[in-house]
Amino acid sequence: MSVKTDNKEYTPAVGKRKCAIARIRLLNKKVNGIEIIVNEKDYKVYFPYFEWQEAILKPIILAGQENIAFSIKVHGGGPKGQSDAVRHGIAKVLLKQDEELRATLKKEGLLTRDSRVKERKKPGLRKARRAPQWSKR
């Protein structure tokens, strides 16, 4: 499924984690190496920690892609959730390009959205489960 917009060919996908939403565009253009632009910045600038960069590159490395370009818009949540949302979206867009990658990506758990979210606060408690400190006197 390719979409043509402003003479640019790309394949779209959406990745999510907690409150973070990442809109991924796999650009169908010739590049040398891996080019990832996140919110109009290089991904190494936007995600400065190696752990976040490694999470983003994991599906690309598993797919064996060497020359590939992505344009990503991400918002909501914190940087860790955003990097996981980007990872989820990249895995989904790579699957759209090549259906044979399903077994590899699914085995690593990259196609499943991590649905864990913060538990709501309950009345009478300080947090979701934290009760007020008990005092004998």
C-alpha positions, 0 to 999 in steps of 0.5 A, spaced: 500 500 500 503 506 497 500 513 498 502 518 493 503 525 496 506 531 493 510 527 488 513 523 494 512 515 494 511 512 501 508 507 505 505 509 512 504 505 519 502 507 526 505 505 532 503 506 539 505 505 546 502 508 553 500 515 550 505 516 545 503 515 538 508 515 532 506 516 525 511 512 520 513 513 513 517 508 509 520 513 504 521 509 497 527 513 495 534 511 494 539 512 500 546 510 502 545 507 509 539 508 514 536 514 514 531 516 520 528 523 521 524 524 527 520 530 528 525 533 523 531 531 527 536 526 526 534 520 530 540 520 534 539 527 536 532 526 538 533 520 542 540 521 545 540 514 549 543 508 546 538 504 549 532 508 545 536 508 539 537 500 539 530 499 540 528 503 534 534 500 530 532 493 532 526 491 527 530 494 521 536 489 523 532 483 524 529 485 517 536 485 514 535 492 511 541 496 509 539 502 505 532 505 508 529 511 509 524 513 514 520 520 516 517 519 523 512 524 527 511 522 534 507 525 540 505 524 547 508 520 552 515 520 554 522 519 550 522 511 552 514 510 550 516 514 544 522 510 542 517 504 543 512 507 539 517 508 533 519 501 534 512 498 533 511 503 527 517 501 524 516 493 525 509 494 522 511 498 516 516 493 514 511 488 514 507 491 509 513 492 505 515 484 506 509 479 508 515 474 509 518 478 515 512 476 520 515 470 523 521 474 525 518 480 527 513 476 531 518 472 534 521 478 537 514 481 539 515 487 535 508 486 532 504 486 538 502 493 541 504 493 549 498 495 552 500 496 559 498 503 561 498 507 568 492 504 573 487 509 575 487 512 582 482 510 587 478 514 592 481 513 599 488 511 596 494 516 595 495 513 588 492 507 585 494 502 590 498 506 595 494 507 602 495 512 607 500 511 612 497 507 618 498 511 625 496 507 631 495 513 635 
